[in-house]
Amino acid sequence: MNIIENLKWRYATKKFDANKTLSKKQLQILKEAFNLTAVSYGLQTLKLVVIKDKEKREALVELSYNQRQVVDASHLLILCVQTEIDTGDVEEHFETIKSIRQTPDEILEPFKNQLKSTIEGMPMSKKENWSTHQAYIALGNLMTVCAMEKIDSCPMEGFNSEAYDKALDLKAHGLKPVLLLPVGYRAEDDMFADFKKVRKSIEKTVIEL
């Protein structure tokens, strides 16, 4: 199947088969896809929390407005942003560039100093908002990769972020959860799986100038 057919196959899975589990290879593909997501300035101010443990996820259902996908899916992916973003992240990023590309300091320094100045001048509320926008890019990337790999998924904003933070002690890791993506396999009796996809015509959504 080509990518368009795979995207037509994809839907926000309402009911997962709780007895089916992703393979280690499939999970690794999703981890790598997350890590390869395009991000602003190349700064990776996101983290992906992966939860397989059913008991731990059962406790999250109520915090997700009783959406069972959280526990019935094979794994729950939680996209998080850092609660602190500072020049240390910039330094780490440019050290990684040096390590991988062996780029000389004299070439990197002007760009590094410019980015440090940008980060220093940005209030934390703006940093968090900016980082959250990157999380949505990562979510879209993961959903497309899921479709290509015939992995079902369900993007979710409907959950209590503060309660998740307390339940999983994410603050201890310097993280704030912003998006959920349960992944796995659709249940055979999920009636939504056979619904035709409803979209406007391309002529109504794309403007060519």
Sequence and secondary structure as in RCSB ss.txt:
>XXXX:A:sequence
MNIIENLKWRYATKKFDANKTLSKKQLQILKEAFNLTAVSYGLQTLKLVVIKDKEKREALVELSYNQRQVVDASH
LLILCVQTEIDTGDVEEHFETIKSIRQTPDEILEPFKNQLKSTIEGMPMSKKENWSTHQAYIALGNLMTVCAMEK
IDSCPMEGFNSEAYDKALDLKAHGLKPVLLLPVGYRAEDDMFADFKKVRKSIEKTVIEL
>XXXX:A:secstr
  HHHHHHH  B SSB TT    HHHHHHHHHHHHT   GGG   EEEEEE  HHHHHHHHGGGTT THHHHSSE
EEEEEEES   HHHHHHHHHHHHHHH   HHHHHHHHHHHHHHHHTS HHHHHHHHHHHHHHHHHHHHHHHHHTT
 EE  B  S HHHHHHHHTGGGGTEEEEEEEEEE B TT GGGGS      HHHH    
